[in-house]
Amino acid sequence: MTALLLELSDDLYEPIKQQALKKHEKPEQLVIELLRQLFEKPKTETDDFLQLAGCIHSDIADVSGNHDFYLGQAIKNDQ
């Protein structure tokens, strides 16, 4: 295990301290938990969009190649 010393401003440390108190944890434990969440499974916008792949059926066969055109048309029609 490696030790890491952090210097935090009061405005950053106070919310960490308050949240740790609510969870009956030490601030150090909360920071470690948050770092684990950050690095264990990074979530990207791409993940969200890939969940939609294949869920819409359309007669338009060239959406993947001309998606910018169709988005532009949709925006134009909404104005």
PyMOL Python script that loads the backbone (N, CA, C, O; Angstrom):
from pymol import cmd

cmd.read_pdbstr("""\
ATOM      1  N   MET A   1       0.844  -1.174   0.000  1.00  0.00           N
ATOM      2  CA  MET A   1       0.000   0.000   0.000  1.00  0.00           C
ATOM      3  C   MET A   1       0.891   1.240   0.000  1.00  0.00           C
ATOM      4  O   MET A   1       1.967   1.242   0.599  1.00  0.00           O
ATOM      5  N   THR A   2       0.445   2.268  -0.662  1.00  0.00           N
ATOM      6  CA  THR A   2       1.183   3.524  -0.760  1.00  0.00           C
ATOM      7  C   THR A   2       0.426   4.613  -0.020  1.00  0.00           C
ATOM      8  O   THR A   2      -0.798   4.706  -0.116  1.00  0.00           O
ATOM      9  N   ALA A   3       1.152   5.426   0.710  1.00  0.00           N
ATOM     10  CA  ALA A   3       0.539   6.546   1.426  1.00  0.00           C
ATOM     11  C   ALA A   3       0.552   7.769   0.521  1.00  0.00           C
ATOM     12  O   ALA A   3       1.469   7.959  -0.278  1.00  0.00           O
ATOM     13  N   LEU A   4      -0.484   8.595   0.659  1.00  0.00           N
ATOM     14  CA  LEU A   4      -0.608   9.813  -0.129  1.00  0.00           C
ATOM     15  C   LEU A   4      -1.045  10.934   0.800  1.00  0.00           C
ATOM     16  O   LEU A   4      -2.079  10.832   1.459  1.00  0.00           O
ATOM     17  N   LEU A   5      -0.272  11.983   0.852  1.00  0.00           N
ATOM     18  CA  LEU A   5      -0.594  13.125   1.691  1.00  0.00           C
ATOM     19  C   LEU A   5      -1.194  14.218   0.818  1.00  0.00           C
ATOM     20  O   LEU A   5      -0.577  14.667  -0.148  1.00  0.00           O
ATOM     21  N   LEU A   6      -2.405  14.639   1.170  1.00  0.00           N
ATOM     22  CA  LEU A   6      -3.090  15.682   0.415  1.00  0.00           C
ATOM     23  C   LEU A   6      -3.290  16.900   1.290  1.00  0.00           C
ATOM     24  O   LEU A   6      -3.603  16.783   2.475  1.00  0.00           O
ATOM     25  N   GLU A   7      -3.107  18.067   0.702  1.00  0.00           N
ATOM     26  CA  GLU A   7      -3.440  19.310   1.379  1.00  0.00           C
ATOM     27  C   GLU A   7      -4.674  19.870   0.700  1.00  0.00           C
ATOM     28  O   GLU A   7      -4.646  20.189  -0.489  1.00  0.00           O
ATOM     29  N   LEU A   8      -5.760  19.991   1.457  1.00  0.00           N
ATOM     30  CA  LEU A   8      -7.028  20.470   0.919  1.00  0.00           C
ATOM     31  C   LEU A   8      -7.399  21.800   1.549  1.00  0.00           C
ATOM     32  O   LEU A   8      -7.164  22.033   2.734  1.00  0.00           O
ATOM     33  N   SER A   9      -7.981  22.665   0.734  1.00  0.00           N
ATOM     34  CA  SER A   9      -8.489  23.916   1.289  1.00  0.00           C
ATOM     35  C   SER A   9      -9.704  23.595   2.154  1.00  0.00           C
ATOM     36  O   SER A   9     -10.343  22.557   1.981  1.00  0.00           O
ATOM     37  N   ASP A  10     -10.013  24.481   3.073  1.00  0.00           N
ATOM     38  CA  ASP A  10     -11.149  24.260   3.974  1.00  0.00           C
ATOM     39  C   ASP A  10     -12.459  24.084   3.221  1.00  0.00           C
ATOM     40  O   ASP A  10     -13.296  23.267   3.604  1.00  0.00           O
ATOM     41  N   ASP A  11     -12.637  24.859   2.140  1.00  0.00           N
ATOM     42  CA  ASP A  11     -13.893  24.764   1.394  1.00  0.00           C
ATOM     43  C   ASP A  11     -14.047  23.417   0.676  1.00  0.00           C
ATOM     44  O   ASP A  11     -15.163  23.032   0.328  1.00  0.00           O
ATOM     45  N   LEU A  12     -12.958  22.712   0.455  1.00  0.00           N
ATOM     46  CA  LEU A  12     -13.031  21.373  -0.121  1.00  0.00           C
ATOM     47  C   LEU A  12     -13.116  20.309   0.969  1.00  0.00           C
ATOM     48  O   LEU A  12     -13.814  19.306   0.817  1.00  0.00           O
ATOM     49  N   TYR A  13     -12.406  20.535   2.059  1.00  0.00           N
ATOM     50  CA  TYR A  13     -12.372  19.534   3.128  1.00  0.00           C
ATOM     51  C   TYR A  13     -13.687  19.462   3.917  1.00  0.00           C
ATOM     52  O   TYR A  13     -14.115  18.375   4.305  1.00  0.00           O
ATOM     53  N   GLU A  14     -14.317  20.590   4.151  1.00  0.00           N
ATOM     54  CA  GLU A  14     -15.535  20.611   4.979  1.00  0.00           C
ATOM     55  C   GLU A  14     -16.658  19.716   4.442  1.00  0.00           C
ATOM     56  O   GLU A  14     -17.239  18.957   5.217  1.00  0.00           O
ATOM     57  N   PRO A  15     -16.988  19.776   3.133  1.00  0.00           N
ATOM     58  CA  PRO A  15     -18.044  18.876   2.651  1.00  0.00           C
ATOM     59  C   PRO A  15     -17.649  17.397   2.765  1.00  0.00           C
ATOM     60  O   PRO A  15     -18.499  16.539   3.003  1.00  0.00           O
ATOM     61  N   ILE A  16     -16.374  17.115   2.596  1.00  0.00           N
ATOM     62  CA  ILE A  16     -15.896  15.734   2.758  1.00  0.00           C
ATOM     63  C   ILE A  16     -16.086  15.304   4.204  1.00  0.00           C
ATOM     64  O   ILE A  16     -16.581  14.211   4.478  1.00  0.00           O
ATOM     65  N   LYS A  17     -15.689  16.171   5.123  1.00  0.00           N
ATOM     66  CA  LYS A  17     -15.817  15.877   6.542  1.00  0.00           C
ATOM     67  C   LYS A  17     -17.282  15.676   6.939  1.00  0.00           C
ATOM     68  O   LYS A  17     -17.608  14.746   7.676  1.00  0.00           O
ATOM     69  N   GLN A  18     -18.161  16.552   6.447  1.00  0.00           N
ATOM     70  CA  GLN A  18     -19.581  16.450   6.780  1.00  0.00           C
ATOM     71  C   GLN A  18     -20.200  15.159   6.236  1.00  0.00           C
ATOM     72  O   GLN A  18     -20.967  14.488   6.927  1.00  0.00           O
ATOM     73  N   GLN A  19     -19.859  14.827   5.003  1.00  0.00           N
ATOM     74  CA  GLN A  19     -20.386  13.593   4.404  1.00  0.00           C
ATOM     75  C   GLN A  19     -19.862  12.368   5.154  1.00  0.00           C
ATOM     76  O   GLN A  19     -20.601  11.408   5.368  1.00  0.00           O
ATOM     77  N   ALA A  20     -18.608  12.401   5.546  1.00  0.00           N
ATOM     78  CA  ALA A  20     -18.023  11.293   6.298  1.00  0.00           C
ATOM     79  C   ALA A  20     -18.722  11.128   7.648  1.00  0.00           C
ATOM     80  O   ALA A  20     -18.977  10.006   8.086  1.00  0.00           O
ATOM     81  N   LEU A  21     -19.029  12.241   8.300  1.00  0.00           N
ATOM     82  CA  LEU A  21     -19.744  12.164   9.570  1.00  0.00           C
ATOM     83  C   LEU A  21     -21.115  11.523   9.405  1.00  0.00           C
ATOM     84  O   LEU A  21     -21.532  10.716  10.236  1.00  0.00           O
ATOM     85  N   LYS A  22     -21.815  11.881   8.336  1.00  0.00           N
ATOM     86  CA  LYS A  22     -23.134  11.301   8.074  1.00  0.00           C
ATOM     87  C   LYS A  22     -23.060   9.789   7.874  1.00  0.00           C
ATOM     88  O   LYS A  22     -23.969   9.048   8.250  1.00  0.00           O
ATOM     89  N   LYS A  23     -21.941   9.347   7.263  1.00  0.00           N
ATOM     90  CA  LYS A  23     -21.791   7.924   6.977  1.00  0.00           C
ATOM     91  C   LYS A  23     -21.030   7.188   8.090  1.00  0.00           C
ATOM     92  O   LYS A  23     -20.737   5.998   7.970  1.00  0.00           O
ATOM     93  N   HIS A  24     -20.718   7.907   9.165  1.00  0.00           N
ATOM     94  CA  HIS A  24     -19.957   7.345  10.292  1.00  0.00           C
ATOM     95  C   HIS A  24     -18.627   6.765   9.823  1.00  0.00           C
ATOM     96  O   HIS A  24     -18.239   5.663  10.211  1.00  0.00           O
ATOM     97  N   GLU A  25     -17.946   7.523   8.989  1.00  0.00           N
ATOM     98  CA  GLU A  25     -16.643   7.129   8.457  1.00  0.00           C
ATOM     99  C   GLU A  25     -15.637   8.241   8.724  1.00  0.00           C
ATOM    100  O   GLU A  25     -16.001   9.368   9.059  1.00  0.00           O
ATOM    101  N   LYS A  26     -14.384   7.901   8.568  1.00  0.00           N
ATOM    102  CA  LYS A  26     -13.336   8.913   8.603  1.00  0.00           C
ATOM    103  C   LYS A  26     -13.298   9.578   7.232  1.00  0.00           C
ATOM    104  O   LYS A  26     -13.597   8.935   6.225  1.00  0.00           O
ATOM    105  N   PRO A  27     -12.931  10.864   7.182  1.00  0.00           N
ATOM    106  CA  PRO A  27     -12.827  11.532   5.883  1.00  0.00           C
ATOM    107  C   PRO A  27     -11.908  10.785   4.912  1.00  0.00           C
ATOM    108  O   PRO A  27     -12.164  10.742   3.709  1.00  0.00           O
ATOM    109  N   GLU A  28     -10.842  10.203   5.447  1.00  0.00           N
ATOM    110  CA  GLU A  28      -9.905   9.454   4.604  1.00  0.00           C
ATOM    111  C   GLU A  28     -10.603   8.273   3.929  1.00  0.00           C
ATOM    112  O   GLU A  28     -10.352   7.982   2.760  1.00  0.00           O
ATOM    113  N   GLN A  29     -11.481   7.597   4.672  1.00  0.00           N
ATOM    114  CA  GLN A  29     -12.206   6.458   4.114  1.00  0.00           C
ATOM    115  C   GLN A  29     -13.149   6.903   3.003  1.00  0.00           C
ATOM    116  O   GLN A  29     -13.280   6.226   1.983  1.00  0.00           O
ATOM    117  N   LEU A  30     -13.800   8.036   3.202  1.00  0.00           N
ATOM    118  CA  LEU A  30     -14.712   8.556   2.195  1.00  0.00           C
ATOM    119  C   LEU A  30     -13.967   8.906   0.914  1.00  0.00           C
ATOM    120  O   LEU A  30     -14.435   8.590  -0.180  1.00  0.00           O
ATOM    121  N   VAL A  31     -12.818   9.552   1.036  1.00  0.00           N
ATOM    122  CA  VAL A  31     -12.033   9.926  -0.142  1.00  0.00           C
ATOM    123  C   VAL A  31     -11.583   8.674  -0.892  1.00  0.00           C
ATOM    124  O   VAL A  31     -11.623   8.646  -2.122  1.00  0.00           O
ATOM    125  N   ILE A  32     -11.157   7.642  -0.168  1.00  0.00           N
ATOM    126  CA  ILE A  32     -10.751   6.393  -0.809  1.00  0.00           C
ATOM    127  C   ILE A  32     -11.932   5.762  -1.537  1.00  0.00           C
ATOM    128  O   ILE A  32     -11.782   5.267  -2.654  1.00  0.00           O
ATOM    129  N   GLU A  33     -13.100   5.777  -0.912  1.00  0.00           N
ATOM    130  CA  GLU A  33     -14.313   5.233  -1.534  1.00  0.00           C
ATOM    131  C   GLU A  33     -14.654   5.992  -2.821  1.00  0.00           C
ATOM    132  O   GLU A  33     -14.992   5.381  -3.835  1.00  0.00           O
ATOM    133  N   LEU A  34     -14.562   7.316  -2.774  1.00  0.00           N
ATOM    134  CA  LEU A  34     -14.864   8.131  -3.953  1.00  0.00           C
ATOM    135  C   LEU A  34     -13.855   7.887  -5.070  1.00  0.00           C
ATOM    136  O   LEU A  34     -14.230   7.841  -6.241  1.00  0.00           O
ATOM    137  N   LEU A  35     -12.586   7.732  -4.722  1.00  0.00           N
ATOM    138  CA  LEU A  35     -11.572   7.453  -5.735  1.00  0.00           C
ATOM    139  C   LEU A  35     -11.791   6.080  -6.363  1.00  0.00           C
ATOM    140  O   LEU A  35     -11.608   5.911  -7.568  1.00  0.00           O
ATOM    141  N   ARG A  36     -12.182   5.103  -5.551  1.00  0.00           N
ATOM    142  CA  ARG A  36     -12.482   3.767  -6.095  1.00  0.00           C
ATOM    143  C   ARG A  36     -13.636   3.840  -7.092  1.00  0.00           C
ATOM    144  O   ARG A  36     -13.572   3.251  -8.171  1.00  0.00           O
ATOM    145  N   GLN A  37     -14.683   4.562  -6.727  1.00  0.00           N
ATOM    146  CA  GLN A  37     -15.834   4.707  -7.624  1.00  0.00           C
ATOM    147  C   GLN A  37     -15.418   5.379  -8.934  1.00  0.00           C
ATOM    148  O   GLN A  37     -15.904   5.022 -10.008  1.00  0.00           O
ATOM    149  N   LEU A  38     -14.532   6.334  -8.833  1.00  0.00           N
ATOM    150  CA  LEU A  38     -14.086   7.072 -10.007  1.00  0.00           C
ATOM    151  C   LEU A  38     -13.304   6.185 -10.968  1.00  0.00           C
ATOM    152  O   LEU A  38     -13.459   6.302 -12.183  1.00  0.00           O
ATOM    153  N   PHE A  39     -12.464   5.298 -10.432  1.00  0.00           N
ATOM    154  CA  PHE A  39     -11.571   4.532 -11.285  1.00  0.00           C
ATOM    155  C   PHE A  39     -12.017   3.107 -11.569  1.00  0.00           C
ATOM    156  O   PHE A  39     -11.522   2.501 -12.519  1.00  0.00           O
ATOM    157  N   GLU A  40     -12.928   2.549 -10.788  1.00  0.00           N
ATOM    158  CA  GLU A  40     -13.336   1.170 -11.016  1.00  0.00           C
ATOM    159  C   GLU A  40     -14.100   1.006 -12.317  1.00  0.00           C
ATOM    160  O   GLU A  40     -13.771   0.124 -13.109  1.00  0.00           O
ATOM    161  N   LYS A  41     -15.092   1.816 -12.555  1.00  0.00           N
ATOM    162  CA  LYS A  41     -15.891   1.702 -13.777  1.00  0.00           C
ATOM    163  C   LYS A  41     -16.166   3.090 -14.313  1.00  0.00           C
ATOM    164  O   LYS A  41     -17.205   3.685 -14.030  1.00  0.00           O
ATOM    165  N   PRO A  42     -15.226   3.598 -15.088  1.00  0.00           N
ATOM    166  CA  PRO A  42     -15.469   4.936 -15.622  1.00  0.00           C
ATOM    167  C   PRO A  42     -16.679   4.923 -16.546  1.00  0.00           C
ATOM    168  O   PRO A  42     -16.773   4.090 -17.449  1.00  0.00           O
ATOM    169  N   LYS A  43     -17.583   5.828 -16.322  1.00  0.00           N
ATOM    170  CA  LYS A  43     -18.798   5.919 -17.128  1.00  0.00           C
ATOM    171  C   LYS A  43     -18.623   7.035 -18.145  1.00  0.00           C
ATOM    172  O   LYS A  43     -18.231   8.152 -17.808  1.00  0.00           O
ATOM    173  N   THR A  44     -18.917   6.713 -19.372  1.00  0.00           N
ATOM    174  CA  THR A  44     -18.796   7.719 -20.419  1.00  0.00           C
ATOM    175  C   THR A  44     -20.148   7.900 -21.097  1.00  0.00           C
ATOM    176  O   THR A  44     -21.049   7.072 -20.957  1.00  0.00           O
ATOM    177  N   GLU A  45     -20.266   8.976 -21.816  1.00  0.00           N
ATOM    178  CA  GLU A  45     -21.497   9.217 -22.569  1.00  0.00           C
ATOM    179  C   GLU A  45     -21.689   8.131 -23.618  1.00  0.00           C
ATOM    180  O   GLU A  45     -22.819   7.770 -23.947  1.00  0.00           O
ATOM    181  N   THR A  46     -20.586   7.613 -24.141  1.00  0.00           N
ATOM    182  CA  THR A  46     -20.668   6.564 -25.143  1.00  0.00           C
ATOM    183  C   THR A  46     -21.399   5.353 -24.589  1.00  0.00           C
ATOM    184  O   THR A  46     -22.201   4.740 -25.294  1.00  0.00           O
ATOM    185  N   ASP A  47     -21.134   4.996 -23.326  1.00  0.00           N
ATOM    186  CA  ASP A  47     -21.821   3.867 -22.702  1.00  0.00           C
ATOM    187  C   ASP A  47     -23.333   4.066 -22.762  1.00  0.00           C
ATOM    188  O   ASP A  47     -24.068   3.133 -23.085  1.00  0.00           O
ATOM    189  N   ASP A  48     -23.796   5.257 -22.459  1.00  0.00           N
ATOM    190  CA  ASP A  48     -25.229   5.542 -22.471  1.00  0.00           C
ATOM    191  C   ASP A  48     -25.816   5.388 -23.869  1.00  0.00           C
ATOM    192  O   ASP A  48     -26.894   4.817 -24.038  1.00  0.00           O
ATOM    193  N   PHE A  49     -25.110   5.896 -24.857  1.00  0.00           N
ATOM    194  CA  PHE A  49     -25.620   5.820 -26.216  1.00  0.00           C
ATOM    195  C   PHE A  49     -25.586   4.392 -26.757  1.00  0.00           C
ATOM    196  O   PHE A  49     -26.479   3.994 -27.505  1.00  0.00           O
ATOM    197  N   LEU A  50     -24.569   3.623 -26.388  1.00  0.00           N
ATOM    198  CA  LEU A  50     -24.494   2.247 -26.867  1.00  0.00           C
ATOM    199  C   LEU A  50     -25.645   1.400 -26.342  1.00  0.00           C
ATOM    200  O   LEU A  50     -26.033   0.425 -26.986  1.00  0.00           O
ATOM    201  N   GLN A  51     -26.189   1.748 -25.204  1.00  0.00           N
ATOM    202  CA  GLN A  51     -27.337   1.011 -24.681  1.00  0.00           C
ATOM    203  C   GLN A  51     -28.546   1.163 -25.592  1.00  0.00           C
ATOM    204  O   GLN A  51     -29.439   0.316 -25.587  1.00  0.00           O
ATOM    205  N   LEU A  52     -28.579   2.227 -26.368  1.00  0.00           N
ATOM    206  CA  LEU A  52     -29.701   2.471 -27.272  1.00  0.00           C
ATOM    207  C   LEU A  52     -29.526   1.780 -28.630  1.00  0.00           C
ATOM    208  O   LEU A  52     -30.474   1.704 -29.412  1.00  0.00           O
ATOM    209  N   ALA A  53     -28.328   1.282 -28.910  1.00  0.00           N
ATOM    210  CA  ALA A  53     -28.059   0.674 -30.218  1.00  0.00           C
ATOM    211  C   ALA A  53     -29.019  -0.477 -30.488  1.00  0.00           C
ATOM    212  O   ALA A  53     -29.187  -1.378 -29.666  1.00  0.00           O
ATOM    213  N   GLY A  54     -29.635  -0.424 -31.649  1.00  0.00           N
ATOM    214  CA  GLY A  54     -30.525  -1.494 -32.071  1.00  0.00           C
ATOM    215  C   GLY A  54     -31.928  -1.443 -31.504  1.00  0.00           C
ATOM    216  O   GLY A  54     -32.735  -2.324 -31.802  1.00  0.00           O
ATOM    217  N   CYS A  55     -32.247  -0.446 -30.698  1.00  0.00           N
ATOM    218  CA  CYS A  55     -33.578  -0.416 -30.085  1.00  0.00           C
ATOM    219  C   CYS A  55     -34.596   0.346 -30.924  1.00  0.00           C
ATOM    220  O   CYS A  55     -35.788   0.324 -30.619  1.00  0.00           O
ATOM    221  N   ILE A  56     -34.140   1.016 -31.974  1.00  0.00           N
ATOM    222  CA  ILE A  56     -35.053   1.775 -32.828  1.00  0.00           C
ATOM    223  C   ILE A  56     -35.022   1.175 -34.232  1.00  0.00           C
ATOM    224  O   ILE A  56     -33.952   0.959 -34.802  1.00  0.00           O
ATOM    225  N   HIS A  57     -36.191   0.911 -34.773  1.00  0.00           N
ATOM    226  CA  HIS A  57     -36.299   0.373 -36.127  1.00  0.00           C
ATOM    227  C   HIS A  57     -36.831   1.467 -37.039  1.00  0.00           C
ATOM    228  O   HIS A  57     -37.776   2.177 -36.697  1.00  0.00           O
ATOM    229  N   SER A  58     -36.204   1.593 -38.212  1.00  0.00           N
ATOM    230  CA  SER A  58     -36.587   2.649 -39.144  1.00  0.00           C
ATOM    231  C   SER A  58     -36.408   2.147 -40.573  1.00  0.00           C
ATOM    232  O   SER A  58     -35.611   1.248 -40.837  1.00  0.00           O
ATOM    233  N   ASP A  59     -37.158   2.740 -41.476  1.00  0.00           N
ATOM    234  CA  ASP A  59     -37.007   2.443 -42.901  1.00  0.00           C
ATOM    235  C   ASP A  59     -35.829   3.198 -43.509  1.00  0.00           C
ATOM    236  O   ASP A  59     -35.442   2.934 -44.647  1.00  0.00           O
ATOM    237  N   ILE A  60     -35.262   4.133 -42.756  1.00  0.00           N
ATOM    238  CA  ILE A  60     -34.122   4.906 -43.249  1.00  0.00           C
ATOM    239  C   ILE A  60     -32.865   4.076 -43.026  1.00  0.00           C
ATOM    240  O   ILE A  60     -32.507   3.775 -41.888  1.00  0.00           O
ATOM    241  N   ALA A  61     -32.196   3.708 -44.115  1.00  0.00           N
ATOM    242  CA  ALA A  61     -31.061   2.788 -44.028  1.00  0.00           C
ATOM    243  C   ALA A  61     -29.716   3.490 -43.862  1.00  0.00           C
ATOM    244  O   ALA A  61     -28.724   2.846 -43.522  1.00  0.00           O
ATOM    245  N   ASP A  62     -29.668   4.803 -44.099  1.00  0.00           N
ATOM    246  CA  ASP A  62     -28.375   5.481 -44.076  1.00  0.00           C
ATOM    247  C   ASP A  62     -28.178   6.404 -42.867  1.00  0.00           C
ATOM    248  O   ASP A  62     -27.396   7.352 -42.932  1.00  0.00           O
ATOM    249  N   VAL A  63     -28.876   6.133 -41.781  1.00  0.00           N
ATOM    250  CA  VAL A  63     -28.789   7.012 -40.610  1.00  0.00           C
ATOM    251  C   VAL A  63     -27.367   7.055 -40.057  1.00  0.00           C
ATOM    252  O   VAL A  63     -26.885   8.123 -39.681  1.00  0.00           O
ATOM    253  N   SER A  64     -26.696   5.917 -40.004  1.00  0.00           N
ATOM    254  CA  SER A  64     -25.349   5.918 -39.422  1.00  0.00           C
ATOM    255  C   SER A  64     -24.379   6.749 -40.253  1.00  0.00           C
ATOM    256  O   SER A  64     -23.468   7.361 -39.695  1.00  0.00           O
ATOM    257  N   GLY A  65     -24.547   6.784 -41.545  1.00  0.00           N
ATOM    258  CA  GLY A  65     -23.647   7.546 -42.396  1.00  0.00           C
ATOM    259  C   GLY A  65     -24.039   9.003 -42.546  1.00  0.00           C
ATOM    260  O   GLY A  65     -23.181   9.848 -42.798  1.00  0.00           O
ATOM    261  N   ASN A  66     -25.318   9.313 -42.396  1.00  0.00           N
ATOM    262  CA  ASN A  66     -25.814  10.678 -42.617  1.00  0.00           C
ATOM    263  C   ASN A  66     -26.487  11.256 -41.383  1.00  0.00           C
ATOM    264  O   ASN A  66     -27.385  12.091 -41.489  1.00  0.00           O
ATOM    265  N   HIS A  67     -26.046  10.807 -40.212  1.00  0.00           N
ATOM    266  CA  HIS A  67     -26.717  11.254 -38.988  1.00  0.00           C
ATOM    267  C   HIS A  67     -26.654  12.767 -38.799  1.00  0.00           C
ATOM    268  O   HIS A  67     -27.600  13.364 -38.285  1.00  0.00           O
ATOM    269  N   ASP A  68     -25.548  13.396 -39.210  1.00  0.00           N
ATOM    270  CA  ASP A  68     -25.447  14.858 -39.064  1.00  0.00           C
ATOM    271  C   ASP A  68     -26.523  15.561 -39.899  1.00  0.00           C
ATOM    272  O   ASP A  68     -27.127  16.535 -39.450  1.00  0.00           O
ATOM    273  N   PHE A  69     -26.754  15.064 -41.105  1.00  0.00           N
ATOM    274  CA  PHE A  69     -27.789  15.638 -41.971  1.00  0.00           C
ATOM    275  C   PHE A  69     -29.158  15.527 -41.303  1.00  0.00           C
ATOM    276  O   PHE A  69     -29.912  16.498 -41.248  1.00  0.00           O
ATOM    277  N   TYR A  70     -29.470  14.329 -40.794  1.00  0.00           N
ATOM    278  CA  TYR A  70     -30.783  14.120 -40.183  1.00  0.00           C
ATOM    279  C   TYR A  70     -30.955  14.936 -38.894  1.00  0.00           C
ATOM    280  O   TYR A  70     -32.045  15.438 -38.617  1.00  0.00           O
ATOM    281  N   LEU A  71     -29.887  15.066 -38.113  1.00  0.00           N
ATOM    282  CA  LEU A  71     -29.957  15.906 -36.913  1.00  0.00           C
ATOM    283  C   LEU A  71     -30.188  17.365 -37.302  1.00  0.00           C
ATOM    284  O   LEU A  71     -30.983  18.064 -36.674  1.00  0.00           O
ATOM    285  N   GLY A  72     -29.489  17.813 -38.335  1.00  0.00           N
ATOM    286  CA  GLY A  72     -29.657  19.188 -38.808  1.00  0.00           C
ATOM    287  C   GLY A  72     -31.087  19.440 -39.274  1.00  0.00           C
ATOM    288  O   GLY A  72     -31.672  20.482 -38.979  1.00  0.00           O
ATOM    289  N   GLN A  73     -31.641  18.474 -40.006  1.00  0.00           N
ATOM    290  CA  GLN A  73     -33.018  18.607 -40.461  1.00  0.00           C
ATOM    291  C   GLN A  73     -33.996  18.669 -39.286  1.00  0.00           C
ATOM    292  O   GLN A  73     -34.942  19.456 -39.292  1.00  0.00           O
ATOM    293  N   ALA A  74     -33.753  17.828 -38.281  1.00  0.00           N
ATOM    294  CA  ALA A  74     -34.638  17.819 -37.103  1.00  0.00           C
ATOM    295  C   ALA A  74     -34.570  19.154 -36.364  1.00  0.00           C
ATOM    296  O   ALA A  74     -35.595  19.681 -35.931  1.00  0.00           O
ATOM    297  N   ILE A  75     -33.362  19.698 -36.222  1.00  0.00           N
ATOM    298  CA  ILE A  75     -33.197  20.997 -35.543  1.00  0.00           C
ATOM    299  C   ILE A  75     -33.892  22.097 -36.344  1.00  0.00           C
ATOM    300  O   ILE A  75     -34.568  22.963 -35.788  1.00  0.00           O
ATOM    301  N   LYS A  76     -33.707  22.041 -37.661  1.00  0.00           N
ATOM    302  CA  LYS A  76     -34.329  23.045 -38.538  1.00  0.00           C
ATOM    303  C   LYS A  76     -35.861  22.983 -38.423  1.00  0.00           C
ATOM    304  O   LYS A  76     -36.522  24.020 -38.381  1.00  0.00           O
ATOM    305  N   ASN A  77     -36.410  21.790 -38.374  1.00  0.00           N
ATOM    306  CA  ASN A  77     -37.862  21.620 -38.297  1.00  0.00           C
ATOM    307  C   ASN A  77     -38.417  22.067 -36.947  1.00  0.00           C
ATOM    308  O   ASN A  77     -39.584  22.450 -36.864  1.00  0.00           O
ATOM    309  N   ASP A  78     -37.605  22.027 -35.886  1.00  0.00           N
ATOM    310  CA  ASP A  78     -38.075  22.426 -34.553  1.00  0.00           C
ATOM    311  C   ASP A  78     -38.105  23.939 -34.377  1.00  0.00           C
ATOM    312  O   ASP A  78     -38.734  24.437 -33.444  1.00  0.00           O
ATOM    313  N   GLN A  79     -37.438  24.674 -35.253  1.00  0.00           N
ATOM    314  CA  GLN A  79     -37.366  26.129 -35.082  1.00  0.00           C
ATOM    315  C   GLN A  79     -38.549  26.835 -35.624  1.00  0.00           C
ATOM    316  O   GLN A  79     -38.625  28.061 -35.549  1.00  0.00           O
TER     317      GLN A  79
END
""", "prot")
cmd.dss("prot")
cmd.show_as("cartoon", "prot")
cmd.util.cbc("prot")
cmd.orient("prot")
